[in-house]
Amino acid sequence: MPAGIPAAPSRSGGARNAGLPAVRMLAASDEGLRGRLDAFQESLRDQATPRARS
């Protein structure tokens, strides 16, 4: 990719991770999407916290 173009590495089955940078860029100008992204990130944090403590 040219410099300045965000790119996410992806692998088979990794479409969710590859799509997150695009959603972050779109959420910068869409408050509704930003709220949904924030909620998604919070749910990931909630899932990861118990795993980190075990």
N, C-alpha and C positions, 0 to 999 in steps of 0.2 A: 504494500500500500504506500502511496505517497505520504510524505511527512504531513502531519496535521489532520490526517483522516483516521478517526478511531477505528480500530479493528479488534475483534475478539477472536481468539483461537477457538476452534470448535472441534468436536470429535463426534463420532457416531453416537447418537443419543444425548448429545450435549446441547440441544437446541435452546433449552431454557437459558443456560448460561450465556450462550452466544447472543441471545436476544436482549439481555438486560442492558448492555450499553446503549442500544437503540432506544429502548424505553426510557432510559435516563435522559437521553438527548431530547426526546419528544416531551417528557415531563417538565422540562425547563420552561416550556411555554404553555403548558396545559395543566391548570390547577387540579382538575378532576383526576387526571392521570397521575399527577404527583401524589395525591392522597392515596390512590390505590397502590402506587409503588411503595410509599411509606408503610402502608399496612402489610404489604407482602414482605418487606424487609424486616418488619417487626415480627412477623410470624416465623421467618427463618431464624431470627435471633432467639425466639422462644423455643424453637425446636433444638437449637444447638446448645443452649445453656445447660439443660439437664445432661446431655451427652458429655460436655466438657467436665462436669463435676463428678462423673462416674469413673 
